Amino acid sequence: MLEGIAAAISMLSVVILILLLTWVCTRAVGGGFLFRQGGGPGRQLRVLDRVMLGHDASLTLVKACGSVYLLGVTQSRVKVLAKLDEEALSLDSPAGPGGEEKGSGFQEIMKRFTAGRSGADGL
């Protein structure tokens, strides 16, 4: 009887060990705790905002290494549409200079970006 209990306990400990090793490996492969270096993911690249234009197309604001880019993203292509001035974006404050409430961040940025343009130039 003791042999049966010992065999069951050893089998259970092997199953627990396999589950633990599986969890550790999936965390490591998925960018988890084992291979993280200095500050973790997203240190130099951040998606600020995204607007879906259709099933497989979107406009995306991305901050990369201190610069802000407007990207056109489709299923098969990513195109840099413009490099934007970060100070002019004022992404941190939704209120205008007089305290009045402004539109959503992306709407305001698009208004500023398109205000100085005349006609359609392939965007």
C-alpha positions, 0 to 999 in steps of 0.5 A, spaced: 500 500 500 505 504 501 508 503 494 502 505 491 501 512 495 509 513 493 508 512 486 502 516 486 505 522 489 511 521 485 507 521 479 503 527 481 510 531 483 512 529 475 506 532 472 506 539 477 513 539 475 511 539 467 506 544 468 511 549 472 516 548 466 511 549 461 508 555 464 516 558 465 517 556 457 511 560 455 512 566 459 520 566 456 518 565 449 512 570 450 516 576 452 515 575 459 520 575 465 526 571 463 529 575 457 526 582 459 532 587 459 532 594 462 525 597 462 521 592 459 517 592 452 514 599 449 520 603 452 522 606 445 515 605 441 508 607 443 502 607 439 498 613 441 492 613 437 488 609 432 482 610 427 480 604 423 478 606 416 475 600 414 475 592 415 483 592 414 485 599 414 487 604 419 491 611 421 495 610 427 499 615 431 506 612 433 511 615 438 518 612 436 524 614 439 522 621 441 518 622 434 511 622 432 509 619 426 502 618 422 502 611 419 497 608 414 496 601 415 493 596 411 493 588 411 499 588 406 502 595 407 505 600 413 506 607 410 509 613 413 504 619 411 507 624 415 512 626 421 509 630 426 511 635 431 510 633 438 510 639 441 504 641 436 500 635 438 499 637 445 497 630 446 497 630 454 492 636 455 485 635 452 483 642 454 485 648 449 489 654 452 483 658 455 480 651 458 475 650 453 474 642 451 477 640 445 475 634 441 478 627 441 486 627 441 486 624 434 481 629 431 485 635 433 491 632 430 488 630 424 485 637 423 492 641 425 495 636 420 490 637 414 489 645 416 495 647 412 494 643 406 490 645 400 487 639 395 488 632 396 495 629 395 494 622 395 493 621 402 
